[in-house]
């Protein structure tokens, strides 16, 4: 199975790393921010650096949309997985164009209300995972997987 993991650096990357027992068993490609934190954590991994910053930055959202189209077409993953933040949007939105399933894991600090990214991707994510029951109750199509970090 081929997995594309698209997430911002920092806490979002830490959440993705908490699932290493899953993704380490598969071929994978990372798309993340060009930060020292991400570069240090992803030594030895295949990485594409996205345009940064992404938070409420429309020009970089457009650049990352073009990047997502190219990367998805070339890599053709089976699953596009993300823990957020804004970098998730263009990759998850376009995943179906290459036949990939989408999985989004909402951050652990989102207990009652989804993040902006979560609210944007919830309507079309194949799997929307949360870590707290109050959030699961407010998002009926989500699945509570418990705290992973």
KEKOLVO-47144 format. One line per 8 residues: number of its first residue (from 1); their letters; for each residue x, y, z of N, C-alpha, C, O, CB. Coordinates in pm, 1 decimal, padded with zeros to 6 digits. Glycine has a CB too. Example, Ala and Ser with C-alpha at 12.3 -4.5 7.8 and 13.67 -1.06 7.14 Angstrom:
REM KEKOLVO-47144
1> AS> 01319.0:-00569.0:00780.0:01230.0:-00450.0:00780.0:01320.0:-00330.0:00780.0:01423.6:-00331.9:00846.5:01130.8:-00447.3:00904.6  01285.0:-00225.0:00708.0:01367.0:-00106.0:00714.0:01290.0:00003.0:00787.0:01340.9:00113.8:00803.9:01408.4:-00059.8:00572.5 $
This chain:
REM KEKOLVO-47144
1> XXXXXXXX> 00084.5:-00116.7:00000.0:00000.0:00000.0:00000.0:00089.7:00123.9:00000.0:00190.9:00128.6:00069.9:-00096.5:-00000.7:00122.0  00051.5:00223.3:-00078.8:00124.1:00349.7:-00086.7:00046.9:00457.3:-00012.0:-00071.4:00480.1:-00037.4:00147.0:00391.3:-00233.9  00116.4:00523.4:00081.1:00053.9:00626.1:00163.6:00122.8:00759.1:00137.9:00245.6:00766.8:00133.9:00060.3:00588.7:00313.9  00043.7:00862.5:00120.9:00095.4:00998.2:00118.2:00051.3:01062.6:00249.1:-00067.9:01068.1:00279.3:00044.0:01079.1:-00008.2  00147.2:01111.0:00326.1:00118.3:01173.8:00454.0:00145.3:01322.9:00438.9:00259.9:01364.7:00422.1:00204.1:01111.2:00569.8  00040.3:01401.8:00444.9:00051.2:01546.7:00429.0:00015.2:01614.1:00560.1:-00099.7:01608.7:00603.9:-00040.1:01597.6:00314.2  00113.3:01677.7:00622.6:00085.7:01746.4:00748.5:00187.0:01856.9:00772.1:00299.3:01852.3:00721.8:00086.9:01647.7:00865.5  00145.9:01954.7:00848.3:00235.4:02061.5:00888.3:00338.4:02007.0:00986.5:00324.2:01896.2:01038.4:00156.8:02179.0:00950.3 $
9> XXXXXXXX> 00440.1:02085.0:01010.7:00542.0:02044.3:01107.9:00490.0:02067.3:01249.7:00373.7:02103.0:01268.6:00674.7:02122.4:01085.2  00574.9:02047.0:01347.2:00537.3:02067.6:01487.1:00443.2:01960.9:01538.4:00467.2:01841.6:01519.9:00473.7:02202.5:01504.3  00335.1:02004.0:01603.3:00241.1:01910.4:01664.7:00171.1:01819.5:01565.9:00143.3:01703.7:01597.1:00139.0:01985.6:01741.4  00142.2:01870.2:01447.3:00076.4:01786.6:01346.4:00168.1:01672.3:01304.1:00123.4:01559.0:01286.6:00036.1:01871.0:01223.5  00295.1:01702.6:01288.1:00392.5:01598.9:01253.9:00409.4:01500.6:01370.5:00423.8:01380.3:01348.7:00528.7:01662.6:01217.0  00407.8:01551.2:01492.6:00416.7:01464.3:01610.5:00299.1:01366.8:01615.1:00316.7:01250.1:01650.0:00420.8:01548.6:01739.8  00179.6:01413.8:01580.3:00062.8:01324.5:01575.8:00083.3:01214.8:01470.6:00053.6:01097.9:01495.5:-00066.5:01405.2:01544.7  00133.2:01252.7:01355.2:00157.9:01153.2:01250.9:00262.2:01051.7:01297.6:00249.1:00932.5:01270.0:00204.4:01221.6:01120.5 $
17> XXXXXXXX> 00364.5:01097.6:01367.3:00468.5:01007.6:01415.6:00416.8:00911.7:01521.0:00471.7:00802.6:01536.9:00583.9:01086.7:01471.2  00312.7:00949.7:01593.3:00253.3:00860.1:01693.2:00195.9:00735.1:01627.3:00171.7:00635.0:01694.6:00143.4:00932.9:01772.2  00174.4:00740.4:01497.3:00119.2:00626.1:01423.2:00226.4:00553.0:01342.3:00195.4:00486.3:01243.6:00007.6:00673.0:01329.9  00350.9:00565.6:01383.8:00462.4:00505.8:01310.9:00447.7:00355.0:01294.8:00489.0:00300.5:01192.5:00592.1:00536.7:01381.3  00390.8:00287.2:01391.6:00374.0:00142.2:01379.5:00285.9:00106.1:01260.0:00298.8:-00003.1:01204.6:00313.7:00084.8:01508.2  00197.0:00196.5:01220.1:00112.6:00174.0:01102.6:00186.1:00212.0:00975.2:00204.0:00128.1:00887.0:-00017.7:00253.7:01113.8  00229.5:00338.7:00964.0:00283.4:00384.1:00836.3:00420.7:00326.4:00803.5:00459.2:00321.6:00686.7:00291.3:00533.0:00835.8  00494.2:00282.9:00904.3:00628.5:00229.4:00876.3:00623.9:00097.5:00799.7:00724.9:00055.1:00743.4:00704.9:00209.8:01006.5 $
25> XXXXXXXX> 00508.9:00032.9:00797.2:00493.3:-00094.0:00726.0:00461.4:-00076.2:00578.0:00448.5:-00174.8:00505.5:00385.0:-00175.4:00790.7  00448.6:00047.8:00532.5:00403.8:00075.0:00396.5:00498.0:00171.2:00325.1:00571.8:00247.1:00387.9:00262.3:00131.7:00397.9  00493.5:00166.1:00193.6:00563.0:00267.2:00115.1:00495.4:00399.9:00143.7:00372.8:00407.7:00151.4:00561.6:00233.6:-00038.4  00576.0:00504.9:00159.4:00516.7:00633.1:00196.7:00596.4:00749.9:00140.1:00715.1:00740.1:00108.7:00507.5:00645.1:00348.5  00525.4:00858.9:00129.2:00581.6:00986.2:00086.7:00523.1:01092.2:00178.4:00402.2:01095.0:00201.4:00551.0:01016.7:-00065.2  00607.7:01178.8:00230.3:00565.4:01286.0:00319.0:00560.0:01416.9:00242.4:00644.8:01443.0:00157.1:00659.7:01297.8:00439.7  00461.3:01498.4:00272.4:00456.1:01636.5:00226.0:00437.6:01720.0:00351.4:00339.2:01704.4:00423.7:00339.7:01660.9:00119.5  00532.9:01808.8:00376.6:00528.9:01887.2:00499.5:00596.3:02021.7:00481.0:00642.6:02055.5:00372.1:00595.0:01811.1:00613.2 $
33> XXXXXXXX> 00600.8:02096.4:00587.2:00658.8:02230.4:00586.4:00811.5:02223.2:00583.6:00870.5:02129.6:00637.7:00611.3:02310.2:00709.0  00875.3:02321.9:00520.8:01021.3:02325.2:00515.0:01080.3:02386.1:00642.5:01136.7:02495.5:00640.0:01067.9:02404.6:00392.0  01066.3:02313.8:00753.8:01115.0:02364.4:00882.3:01224.3:02272.3:00936.0:01235.2:02156.5:00895.7:00998.7:02376.3:00984.7  01304.3:02325.3:01027.0:01410.8:02244.6:01087.7:01353.4:02124.2:01160.7:01409.9:02014.9:01155.5:01494.0:02329.4:01184.5  01241.3:02144.2:01228.3:01174.3:02036.7:01301.4:01138.3:01920.9:01207.9:01168.7:01805.1:01236.4:01047.6:02090.1:01370.8  01074.2:01953.3:01097.4:01032.9:01849.2:01002.4:01153.9:01780.7:00940.5:01156.9:01658.3:00928.0:00944.3:01909.0:00892.0  01252.6:01858.8:00902.1:01373.2:01800.4:00840.4:01442.7:01706.1:00936.7:01491.1:01600.7:00895.3:01470.7:01910.9:00795.8  01449.0:01741.5:01064.6:01514.7:01656.1:01163.3:01437.5:01526.6:01186.3:01497.1:01419.2:01195.1:01530.8:01730.9:01295.1 $
41> XXXXXXXX> 01305.3:01536.4:01195.9:01223.6:01417.0:01221.1:01219.4:01322.3:01101.5:01206.6:01201.1:01118.7:01082.3:01457.9:01257.9  01229.9:01376.5:00981.7:01207.9:01296.3:00861.5:01336.6:01255.1:00789.5:01334.0:01223.2:00670.7:01121.0:01372.5:00766.7  01446.8:01255.9:00860.4:01573.0:01209.8:00801.7:01554.6:01064.7:00755.2:01507.1:00979.9:00830.7:01691.8:01221.6:00905.2  01592.1:01038.2:00632.5:01580.1:00903.2:00577.4:01446.1:00874.4:00512.1:01429.2:00768.9:00451.0:01603.5:00803.7:00684.8  01350.4:00965.7:00523.4:01218.6:00949.0:00462.2:01214.1:01024.5:00329.5:01290.9:01118.5:00308.3:01106.2:00999.0:00557.6  01125.0:00983.6:00241.4:01099.8:01059.0:00118.0:01009.5:01176.3:00152.4:00899.5:01157.5:00204.3:01034.9:00968.5:00006.9  01056.3:01297.7:00123.5:00984.7:01418.0:00165.4:00977.8:01518.2:00050.9:01075.1:01540.0:-00021.2:01052.6:01481.7:00288.0  00862.3:01577.4:00036.3:00844.4:01692.4:-00050.9:00804.1:01807.5:00038.4:00713.7:01795.2:00121.0:00737.6:01665.7:-00163.7 $
49> XXXXXXXX> 00872.7:01920.5:00021.1:00843.1:02036.4:00103.5:00736.3:02122.2:00036.0:00747.9:02159.4:-00080.7:00970.9:02118.7:00129.5  00633.1:02152.0:00112.4:00522.5:02234.8:00063.7:00557.3:02382.2:00081.1:00655.0:02417.6:00147.2:00390.6:02200.9:00138.2  00476.2:02465.5:00021.1:00493.9:02609.7:00035.5:00445.7:02650.8:00173.9:00340.3:02606.8:00220.1:00417.2:02687.9:-00076.0  00523.5:02734.8:00238.5:00502.4:02768.9:00378.9:00518.3:02918.8:00393.8:00602.4:02974.9:00323.6:00601.4:02692.3:00472.2  00446.0:02987.3:00477.8:00344.4:02938.2:00570.8:00213.6:02907.4:00499.4:00189.5:02953.6:00387.8:00320.4:03040.0:00681.4  00129.8:02828.9:00565.6:00003.2:02787.8:00505.5:-00117.9:02847.4:00575.0:-00223.7:02859.1:00513.1:-00007.5:02638.5:00506.8  -00106.1:02884.7:00698.9:-00221.8:02930.3:00774.7:-00278.9:03059.0:00717.1:-00217.4:03165.5:00722.6:-00184.4:02950.7:00920.5  -00398.0:03045.1:00662.2:-00472.8:03158.0:00604.9:-00389.8:03236.1:00502.8:-00400.2:03358.5:00493.6:-00519.0:03251.9:00716.2 $
57> XXXXXXXX> -00308.5:03164.7:00427.4:-00223.6:03225.8:00325.4:-00272.7:03177.4:00189.1:-00236.1:03068.8:00144.0:-00071.5:03190.1:00347.8  -00355.3:03258.4:00124.4:-00419.1:03217.2:-00000.9:-00318.7:03190.8:-00113.0:-00334.6:03091.4:-00183.9:-00517.3:03323.1:-00045.4  -00216.2:03274.2:-00133.1:-00119.1:03242.9:-00239.0:-00051.9:03106.4:-00220.0:-00032.5:03032.8:-00316.7:-00012.6:03351.1:-00244.5  -00016.5:03072.7:-00095.2:00046.4:02941.9:-00072.3:-00054.4:02828.3:-00080.2:-00017.8:02716.2:-00115.4:00115.5:02939.6:00063.4  -00178.5:02854.7:-00048.7:-00282.9:02753.3:-00070.1:-00291.9:02720.1:-00218.8:-00301.6:02603.2:-00256.5:-00421.2:02803.1:-00016.7  -00288.8:02822.2:-00302.2:-00293.0:02798.8:-00447.0:-00168.4:02725.4:-00494.9:-00178.0:02633.4:-00576.1:-00307.4:02931.4:-00522.2  -00050.8:02765.7:-00444.9:00073.7:02696.0:-00481.2:00068.1:02548.9:-00436.5:00110.1:02459.7:-00510.2:00196.8:02767.1:-00417.2  00016.5:02524.7:-00316.2:00007.7:02387.7:-00266.5:-00098.5:02307.0:-00339.6:-00089.0:02184.5:-00346.1:-00021.5:02388.0:-00118.1 $
65> XXXXXXXX> -00198.2:02372.7:-00394.1:-00297.8:02304.4:-00476.3:-00233.3:02252.7:-00604.6:-00258.3:02139.6:-00646.4:-00415.5:02399.1:-00509.3  -00151.3:02335.2:-00665.8:-00078.1:02292.8:-00785.6:00020.8:02181.4:-00749.6:00034.1:02083.6:-00823.2:-00003.3:02413.4:-00850.2  00089.7:02196.6:-00636.8:00182.6:02094.2:-00590.2:00109.2:01962.2:-00567.0:00157.0:01856.2:-00607.4:00253.1:02139.8:-00460.9  -00006.1:01968.8:-00502.5:-00083.4:01847.6:-00473.8:-00123.2:01776.5:-00603.0:-00113.1:01654.2:-00612.5:-00208.8:01882.0:-00391.6  -00167.8:01852.0:-00700.7:-00207.4:01792.2:-00828.2:-00090.0:01715.1:-00889.6:-00106.0:01601.6:-00934.6:-00257.4:01901.3:-00926.0  00027.1:01777.8:-00890.9:00145.1:01714.2:-00949.9:00189.9:01592.0:-00870.0:00214.6:01485.9:-00927.2:00259.4:01814.3:-00959.2  00200.4:01607.0:-00737.8:00249.3:01497.9:-00653.0:00153.2:01379.6:-00655.9:00196.6:01265.0:-00667.6:00268.8:01546.5:-00508.5  00023.9:01406.0:-00645.4:-00073.9:01296.3:-00648.2:-00070.7:01222.1:-00781.4:-00078.9:01099.3:-00784.5:-00215.1:01350.1:-00622.3 $
73> XXXXXXXX> -00059.1:01295.2:-00889.3:-00054.9:01232.6:-01021.6:00069.9:01146.3:-01038.4:00063.1:01038.0:-01096.4:-00059.7:01339.4:-01131.2  00183.5:01193.7:-00988.1:00308.8:01119.0:-01001.6:00316.8:01001.9:-00904.2:00359.0:00893.0:-00943.0:00427.2:01211.6:-00980.1  00277.5:01021.8:-00779.2:00293.8:00918.5:-00676.0:00179.4:00817.8:-00674.6:00201.9:00700.0:-00646.7:00305.1:00983.3:-00539.7  00058.9:00861.1:-00703.7:-00060.5:00776.7:-00708.1:-00076.9:00690.9:-00581.1:-00071.2:00568.1:-00587.4:-00054.9:00686.5:-00831.0  -00097.1:00756.9:-00466.6:-00112.8:00682.1:-00341.4:-00246.2:00609.5:-00334.1:-00342.1:00643.1:-00403.5:-00099.3:00775.7:-00222.7  -00249.0:00509.2:-00248.0:-00374.4:00440.7:-00216.4:-00451.5:00517.4:-00109.6:-00574.6:00520.5:-00109.3:-00347.3:00296.4:-00169.4  -00375.4:00579.9:-00018.2:-00433.5:00655.6:00092.0:-00361.4:00788.9:00103.9:-00238.7:00795.4:00095.9:-00425.2:00576.2:00225.2  -00439.2:00895.3:00123.2:-00383.4:01023.7:00162.3:-00427.1:01045.2:00306.5:-00546.2:01052.2:00336.9:-00431.0:01141.9:00066.9 $
81> XXXXXXXX> -00327.9:01055.4:00394.6:-00352.3:01068.1:00538.2:-00301.0:01204.0:00584.4:-00195.9:01249.8:00539.6:-00283.5:00952.4:00618.0  -00375.5:01268.0:00673.9:-00329.7:01395.1:00728.2:-00375.5:01414.2:00871.5:-00481.0:01366.4:00913.3:-00379.0:01509.7:00642.5  -00292.0:01486.0:00944.9:-00324.3:01531.4:01079.4:-00343.7:01682.6:01080.7:-00359.7:01741.7:01187.5:-00214.0:01490.3:01178.5  -00342.5:01746.1:00963.5:-00360.0:01890.9:00951.4:-00226.1:01960.8:00934.5:-00126.7:01889.1:00923.6:-00432.9:01946.5:01073.8  -00213.6:02081.3:00931.3:-00321.7:02177.4:00927.3:-00354.1:02209.4:00781.0:-00390.7:02120.6:00704.0:-00284.4:02306.1:01006.1  -00340.3:02336.0:00743.7:-00387.1:02380.3:00611.9:-00328.1:02301.9:00496.1:-00391.9:02290.9:00391.3:-00355.4:02524.6:00593.5  -00210.0:02247.9:00511.5:-00148.5:02170.1:00403.7:-00234.4:02049.6:00365.1:-00223.9:01998.6:00253.5:-00008.9:02123.2:00445.5  -00318.4:02005.0:00456.5:-00404.4:01889.0:00430.6:-00507.5:01916.0:00322.0:-00540.5:01827.2:00243.4:-00474.9:01847.3:00557.8 $
89> XXXXXXXX> -00557.7:02037.6:00317.9:-00672.5:02068.9:00233.8:-00649.9:02036.4:00086.3:-00728.8:01960.4:00030.2:-00707.2:02213.9:00248.2  -00547.4:02089.2:00020.5:-00534.0:02060.0:-00123.3:-00507.6:01912.5:-00152.6:-00550.6:01861.4:-00256.0:-00422.1:02143.0:-00182.0  -00437.8:01844.3:-00063.1:-00407.8:01703.0:-00087.1:-00530.9:01615.6:-00066.7:-00556.6:01525.2:-00146.2:-00295.0:01656.4:00004.8  -00607.3:01641.7:00039.3:-00728.1:01563.1:00062.7:-00836.0:01594.2:-00040.6:-00908.4:01504.5:-00083.6:-00781.5:01589.1:00203.1  -00846.9:01720.2:-00080.5:-00947.9:01757.5:-00180.0:-00925.7:01688.4:-00314.5:-01021.7:01654.2:-00383.5:-00947.9:01908.2:-00199.7  -00801.1:01668.2:-00351.1:-00770.5:01614.3:-00483.4:-00739.4:01463.8:-00482.7:-00715.5:01406.1:-00588.8:-00653.8:01689.1:-00541.8  -00739.5:01401.1:-00367.8:-00701.1:01260.5:-00357.5:-00786.6:01169.1:-00444.4:-00735.2:01075.9:-00506.3:-00709.8:01215.7:-00214.3  -00914.6:01195.1:-00449.1:-01004.3:01108.3:-00527.1:-00974.0:01112.2:-00676.2:-01007.3:01018.3:-00748.6:-01148.9:01148.7:-00504.1 $
97> XXXXXXXX> -00910.8:01220.3:-00722.9:-00878.5:01230.5:-00865.7:-00780.4:01122.0:-00909.5:-00768.1:01092.5:-01028.4:-00820.4:01368.4:-00896.9  -00710.2:01062.5:-00811.6:-00618.9:00952.3:-00843.6:-00665.6:00821.8:-00778.4:-00590.3:00724.6:-00771.9:-00475.5:00986.3:-00797.6  -00788.7:00820.5:-00730.7:-00846.2:00699.6:-00673.4:-00802.6:00669.4:-00531.3:-00819.4:00556.9:-00484.3:-00812.4:00585.2:-00758.4  -00746.8:00767.7:-00462.0:-00699.4:00745.2:-00324.8:-00810.9:00770.3:-00223.8:-00896.7:00856.3:-00243.5:-00579.0:00835.9:-00293.9  -00807.7:00694.1:-00116.5:-00897.4:00717.6:-00003.5:-00835.0:00823.8:00085.3:-00713.1:00841.2:00085.9:-00924.4:00585.9:00076.8  -00918.1:00894.7:00160.4:-00868.3:01000.9:00246.4:-00897.9:00971.2:00392.5:-01007.1:00926.7:00428.0:-00929.3:01134.7:00206.6  -00798.4:00996.7:00476.1:-00811.3:00976.8:00620.1:-00755.9:01101.0:00688.9:-00642.4:01141.8:00664.2:-00736.3:00846.7:00667.6  -00837.4:01160.2:00775.0:-00796.2:01279.7:00848.3:-00807.2:01250.9:00997.4:-00909.5:01200.7:01044.1:-00883.0:01403.6:00808.6 $
105> XXXXXXXX> -00702.3:01282.5:01071.7:-00701.7:01268.5:01217.3:-00700.4:01407.5:01279.3:-00604.4:01482.7:01262.9:-00579.0:01184.4:01266.0  -00807.0:01441.0:01350.1:-00815.3:01571.5:01416.3:-00720.2:01572.8:01535.2:-00699.4:01470.8:01600.9:-00961.4:01602.5:01462.0  -00663.1:01689.2:01561.8:-00564.0:01705.4:01668.5:-00622.8:01675.8:01806.3:-00742.7:01691.7:01828.9:-00507.3:01846.6:01666.2  -00536.8:01633.0:01896.9:-00577.4:01593.8:02031.1:-00636.0:01710.1:02110.6:-00715.9:01688.0:02201.6:-00459.6:01535.7:02105.1  -00598.2:01832.6:02078.2:-00651.5:01945.4:02153.5:-00791.0:01987.9:02107.1:-00848.9:02082.0:02161.5:-00557.1:02062.0:02142.9  -00843.7:01919.5:02008.4:-00979.4:01948.1:01959.6:-01075.7:01854.2:02029.3:-01096.7:01740.9:01985.9:-00989.3:01932.7:01804.0  -01133.9:01902.8:02137.9:-01217.4:01818.3:02223.7:-01365.9:01832.3:02190.9:-01438.8:01733.1:02188.8:-01193.7:01853.1:02370.0  -01410.5:01954.8:02165.5:-01552.4:01977.9:02140.7:-01583.3:02035.4:02003.5:-01694.7:02019.7:01953.6:-01606.2:02068.8:02244.1 $
113> XXXXXXXX> -01485.7:02102.1:01941.6:-01509.3:02168.0:01813.6:-01393.3:02137.7:01719.0:-01276.7:02146.3:01757.7:-01526.6:02321.4:01832.4  -01425.8:02102.7:01596.7:-01323.1:02071.6:01497.2:-01243.9:02197.1:01460.1:-01293.9:02309.1:01469.9:-01387.1:02009.8:01371.4  -01121.4:02176.0:01417.9:-01036.8:02285.2:01369.5:-01092.6:02338.9:01238.1:-01181.6:02277.9:01178.7:-00890.1:02237.7:01351.1  -01041.2:02451.5:01193.1:-01082.4:02506.1:01064.2:-01054.5:02403.8:00953.4:-01139.9:02380.2:00867.9:-01008.8:02640.0:01035.2  -00936.5:02343.8:00954.7:-00904.6:02241.4:00854.0:-00999.8:02123.9:00866.1:-01049.8:02073.2:00765.7:-00758.9:02193.2:00868.9  -01024.7:02080.7:00988.0:-01118.2:01970.2:01008.9:-01255.6:01999.7:00953.4:-01317.1:01914.0:00889.9:-01129.1:01938.5:01155.3  -01304.3:02120.5:00976.9:-01435.8:02158.2:00924.6:-01435.8:02161.5:00771.8:-01537.3:02132.3:00708.6:-01478.0:02295.1:00980.1  -01321.4:02197.2:00712.8:-01314.0:02203.3:00567.1:-01311.0:02064.2:00504.1:-01370.5:02043.5:00398.3:-01191.1:02281.7:00524.5 $
121> XXXXXXXX> -01243.0:01969.1:00567.0:-01227.0:01837.1:00504.8:-01330.8:01734.1:00549.9:-01346.9:01630.2:00485.7:-01089.8:01784.5:00534.6  -01400.4:01762.0:00658.6:-01499.4:01666.7:00711.5:-01602.0:01620.3:00608.3:-01632.3:01501.0:00603.6:-01571.7:01728.9:00827.6  -01656.6:01709.0:00525.9:-01760.6:01664.0:00432.5:-01715.1:01562.2:00328.3:-01798.3:01489.2:00274.5:-01816.3:01781.4:00362.1  -01588.1:01555.4:00299.0:-01544.5:01464.3:00192.9:-01439.8:01363.0:00236.5:-01395.2:01283.8:00153.5:-01490.5:01543.1:00079.2  -01398.9:01361.9:00361.9:-01301.2:01262.9:00407.9:-01367.4:01125.4:00413.8:-01479.8:01111.7:00461.9:-01243.4:01302.0:00547.4  -01297.1:01024.5:00364.6:-01349.9:00888.7:00374.5:-01353.5:00842.5:00520.0:-01447.5:00775.2:00562.2:-01265.5:00791.9:00290.3  -01251.7:00878.9:00595.2:-01245.9:00849.5:00738.9:-01207.2:00978.1:00810.0:-01105.0:01038.7:00777.8:-01143.6:00733.3:00771.2  -01287.2:01019.7:00905.2:-01258.1:01138.1:00985.8:-01243.6:01089.4:01129.5:-01341.7:01051.3:01193.4:-01371.4:01249.3:00972.2 $
129> XXXXXXXX> -01121.2:01090.9:01179.2:-01090.5:01035.2:01310.5:-01075.6:01145.6:01413.3:-01011.5:01247.6:01387.9:-00963.4:00950.9:01305.0  -01135.3:01124.5:01529.7:-01123.5:01219.3:01640.3:-01070.2:01145.4:01761.8:-01068.8:01022.4:01766.5:-01260.4:01287.1:01672.0  -01025.9:01224.0:01861.2:-00963.6:01163.1:01978.0:-01043.6:01181.9:02107.3:-00999.5:01140.8:02214.7:-00826.4:01219.8:01995.9  -01161.4:01244.2:02096.3:-01244.1:01269.6:02214.2:-01391.6:01246.5:02180.4:-01437.3:01280.4:02071.2:-01222.3:01414.2:02266.5  -01464.1:01189.2:02274.0:-01605.2:01158.8:02253.1:-01692.4:01282.0:02230.2:-01780.9:01276.5:02144.7:-01657.2:01083.1:02370.3  -01672.3:01393.6:02302.3:-01757.1:01510.5:02273.8:-01747.2:01556.3:02128.1:-01847.0:01598.6:02069.9:-01719.0:01625.9:02365.9  -01628.6:01548.3:02069.3:-01614.0:01586.4:01929.1:-01681.2:01483.6:01838.8:-01743.9:01519.7:01739.2:-01465.3:01601.1:01892.1  -01668.5:01358.2:01872.6:-01734.2:01252.9:01793.8:-01885.6:01273.9:01793.7:-01951.4:01251.1:01692.2:-01699.5:01112.2:01850.1 $
137> XXXXXXXX> -01939.7:01316.5:01904.6:-02084.6:01338.3:01912.9:-02129.1:01456.0:01826.4:-02241.7:01457.0:01776.7:-02126.2:01362.3:02058.0  -02042.1:01554.7:01808.1:-02079.9:01669.5:01726.0:-02053.9:01645.4:01577.0:-02099.5:01722.7:01492.7:-02004.2:01793.0:01772.1  -01981.4:01539.3:01544.8:-01951.9:01503.6:01405.4:-01996.3:01358.9:01382.9:-01915.5:01267.3:01397.8:-01798.4:01521.7:01372.4  -02121.8:01337.1:01347.7:-02178.2:01201.9:01345.0:-02109.4:01104.4:01249.6:-02119.9:00983.4:01269.7:-02321.1:01210.2:01308.7  -02041.1:01151.2:01149.3:-01972.5:01060.3:01057.2:-01827.5:01033.5:01098.8:-01754.1:00966.1:01026.6:-01975.5:01117.5:00916.3  -01786.1:01085.6:01213.8:-01649.0:01065.6:01259.4:-01637.8:00936.0:01340.0:-01737.2:00873.1:01376.2:-01602.3:01185.7:01344.0  -01513.3:00899.7:01366.0:-01487.8:00781.1:01449.8:-01389.4:00818.9:01558.6:-01281.9:00871.8:01530.5:-01432.9:00661.5:01365.0  -01426.2:00791.5:01683.2:-01340.5:00821.1:01797.4:-01238.9:00707.7:01812.9:-01275.2:00593.7:01841.5:-01424.8:00839.3:01927.9 $
145> XXXXX> -01110.4:00741.3:01793.4:-01004.4:00640.4:01806.7:-00930.9:00653.1:01939.3:-00836.3:00578.8:01965.4:-00905.0:00652.5:01691.5  -00973.9:00746.6:02022.9:-00907.2:00768.8:02151.9:-00779.9:00849.5:02132.6:-00736.2:00874.9:02020.4:-00874.9:00634.4:02220.6  -00722.7:00888.6:02243.2:-00603.7:00972.7:02240.6:-00483.7:00890.4:02193.9:-00453.0:00785.3:02250.2:-00576.9:01034.4:02380.2  -00416.4:00940.3:02089.8:-00302.0:00866.3:02037.4:-00167.6:00927.3:02074.6:-00063.4:00865.3:02053.2:-00312.3:00857.0:01888.9  -00169.1:01045.8:02128.9:-00044.0:01114.4:02160.2:-00024.1:01126.1:02308.7:00076.5:01181.3:02353.3:-00040.8:01251.6:02097.0 $
